[in-house]
Amino acid sequence: MTRMRAKRNIPARMERCKERWFDEPMLNKGHWRQACGFAEDVPVWLEIGCGKGKFCTEMAAAHPEVLYIAMERDASVTLAAVEKAHEMELPNLFFIRGDAGLIENYFDEDEIDRIYLNFSDPWTRQNKPKRRLTYRAFLDKYKVMMKKGSSVCFKTDNDELFDFSLGEFEECGFALTEVTRDLHNSEYEKDNIRTEFEQKFADQGIPIKRVVAVMQ
Ligand SMILES: C[S@@+](CC[C@H](N)C(=O)[O-])C[C@H]1O[C@@H](n2cnc3c(N)ncnc32)[C@H](O)[C@@H]1O
């Protein structure tokens, strides 16, 4: 999978879309709905590692009733997603340029109604499981931010990461639902929105794994 070439003029281009993202997202901790101009009962969905923004823009367009926050740590990739959202004029999609390792600085207890992790870096070659976004230390952080009964929706092409993640979800007390090792040929495909990486893997004939892990 080729890496994206670094974009030029990132600060100036981010500035042009400044109503789409937050320079100091930690200031919104505990009041994201208010900060984004939404009512207190609006569900908040968070995507971590959103890439160039295909999934988050399509999800936000399909779910105008939801406040969708997308987080990405790479500056060029964030810019691509922010510009896409800006072009589409989506009123319910906002971005954080930041690292999931610091997520507890951005969200308060019970603030999130759903989390999406799509094709997170597998860290298999370097054998660094602690860096995986489904490692138990991350899941424990997510649990604090998530409402009871809410879920983490996880998709990957990678069998090793998938098996690891199922174990970590169970270890952290999540119930595994809607588990499939071939999403595109399953009953869940009809509501599925494909991400950039998902489409590339599907084009190569690689089956997509998916689980919805529900917090008990
Ligand atoms: C393999 S790409 C998948 C992109 C997109 N979700 C998709 O499915 O097309 C993983 C993305 O997650 C981002 N990422 C990885 N670790 C992250 C972290 N700790 N915090 C925020 N973003 C992260 C990477 O920069 C990259 O854009």
The ligand as an ORCA input file, in Angstrom:
! r2SCAN-3c Opt
* xyz 0 1
  C      -4.180      1.897      7.245
  S      -4.804      3.508      7.349
  C      -6.583      3.302      7.170
  C      -7.271      4.582      6.789
  C      -8.798      4.504      6.710
  N      -9.376      4.233      8.008
  C      -9.253      3.478      5.710
  O      -9.775      2.434      6.126
  O      -9.119      3.720      4.498
  C      -4.661      3.845      9.085
  C      -4.802      5.320      9.405
  O      -4.817      5.464     10.809
  C      -3.976      6.550     11.177
  N      -3.496      6.263     12.533
  C      -2.692      5.236     12.899
  N      -2.442      5.270     14.205
  C      -3.120      6.347     14.702
  C      -3.229      6.921     15.989
  N      -2.586      6.390     17.028
  N      -4.006      8.016     16.144
  C      -4.642      8.560     15.077
  N      -4.564      8.073     13.820
  C      -3.808      6.975     13.628
  C      -2.884      6.552     10.131
  O      -2.256      7.822     10.009
  C      -3.652      6.159      8.875
  O      -4.165      7.281      8.181
*
